[in-house]
């Protein structure tokens, strides 16, 4: 499981975590498959530990033209 920290100013209730209320500055474990759904909210959550076994996202490279 990945880990994220709540950096928002107010506690939030997270239905995905069984309706648990997460306090500001608290670190929680989230399912690896849902990690991106948290860190895409940079004013609310920050990454603490990324999912294991997942490669960093890469952008497609343009094919090089030969000479």
N, C-alpha and C positions, 0 to 999 in steps of 0.2 A: 504494500500500500504506500501511496505517496503521502507527503505531509505538507500542509499549508498553514500559514498564520493569518489570523484575522487582523487586519491593520485599520479597519474602519473604526469610527469613534463610538459606535453603539453596538450592543450585543445583537446578534442575529439568530433567528431560529432556522435551522437547516433541516428541511423535511427529509432529504436524502440520508441524513445521519440519524434517522429515527425520531425526528422532531426535536433534536437536541438544540439547546441554546448555547451558542459559542460566544465567549466574552472577548472584548478587545485584547489583543496581544496573545491570545490563546492559540496553541498549535494543535491541530487535529489531523487525524489520518483520514484520507479520502480514497475511494477506489481509483486504481491506476487509470482505468478507462475514462474517468470523469475529471482527472487532474486539469486538463485544458479548460474545462468549464469554470474552474475557480480562478486560475491564473490569467484568464482573459479579462478579469475584473481587477485591474491593477490598483484601483483606489480602495478596494475592499480586502483583497487577498494577496499574499506574496508566497512564493515558493520557498519551502524549507528543505524538502527532499523530493527530487523528481522520481517518477516511476522507474523501477529497475527493469533492465532488459529492453528498454525502448531507445532506439537510436534518435539522436537529435534530428529535427526536421530539416530537410535539405530542399533547396530550390532546384528546379530542373536546369541543367546546363544547356546552353545553346551548342549545337554541333559546330565544330571548327571547320572552316572552309580550307580545302587543300589548295595550295599554291598557285 
